[in-house]
């Protein structure tokens, strides 16, 4: 068992509940801001753009990590065949 799997055995809140908490927190922040809708819209557009950039970075990091794993597995197969 890899160390990543062992580390993730701690009790973590299900993603569906985390999502629900996030939605509630965002709605509360918006309601408490007392800003007009056109200001909130601009803020949310900027926020979504930043989230998109972070998502793309994570995708690239995950892709690179996966390629590294595949490369290492290929190396191990070659070594084991010798």
C-alpha positions in Angstrom: 0.0 0.0 0.0 1.5 3.4 -1.0 2.1 6.0 1.6 -0.4 8.3 -0.1 -3.2 5.8 0.5 -2.2 5.4 4.1 -2.2 9.1 4.7 -5.7 9.5 3.2 -7.2 7.0 5.7 -7.9 9.8 8.1 -11.6 10.7 8.4 -12.3 13.3 5.8 -15.6 15.0 5.2 -17.2 13.8 2.0 -16.8 16.1 -1.0 -20.6 16.6 -1.3 -20.7 18.0 2.2 -17.6 20.2 1.6 -19.3 21.5 -1.5 -22.5 22.3 0.4 -20.4 24.1 3.1 -18.7 26.1 0.4 -22.0 27.1 -1.3 -23.4 28.2 2.1 -20.3 30.2 2.9 -20.3 32.0 -0.4 -24.0 32.8 -0.2 -23.5 34.1 3.3 -20.6 36.3 2.3 -22.5 37.7 -0.7 -25.6 38.4 1.4 -23.5 40.0 4.2 -21.6 42.2 1.7 -24.6 44.3 0.9 -23.1 45.0 -2.4 -25.3 45.5 -5.5 -25.6 42.6 -7.9 -23.5 44.2 -10.7 -20.5 44.5 -8.3 -21.0 40.9 -7.0 -21.2 39.7 -10.6 -17.8 41.2 -11.5 -16.2 39.8 -8.3 -17.5 36.3 -9.1 -16.3 36.5 -12.7 -12.8 37.4 -11.5 -13.0 34.7 -8.9 -14.1 32.1 -11.4 -11.3 33.1 -13.7 -8.7 32.6 -10.9 -10.3 29.2 -10.0 -10.0 28.2 -13.7 -6.3 29.1 -13.7 -5.7 27.1 -10.5 -7.7 24.2 -12.0 -5.5 24.2 -15.1 -2.3 24.3 -13.1 -3.6 21.3 -11.0 -4.4 19.4 -14.2 -0.9 20.0 -15.6 0.7 19.0 -12.3 -1.5 15.8 -12.1 -0.6 15.0 -15.8 3.1 15.4 -15.1 2.9 13.3 -11.9 1.0 10.6 -13.8 3.6 10.6 -16.6 6.4 10.3 -14.0 4.6 7.3 -12.5 4.3 5.7 -15.9 7.9 6.4 -16.7 9.1 4.9 -13.4 6.9 1.8 -14.0 8.5 1.3 -17.5 11.9 1.6 -16.0 11.1 -1.0 -13.3 9.8 -3.4 -16.0 13.0 -3.0 -18.1 15.1 -3.6 -15.0 13.0 -6.7 -14.0 13.3 -8.1 -17.5 17.1 -8.0 -17.5 
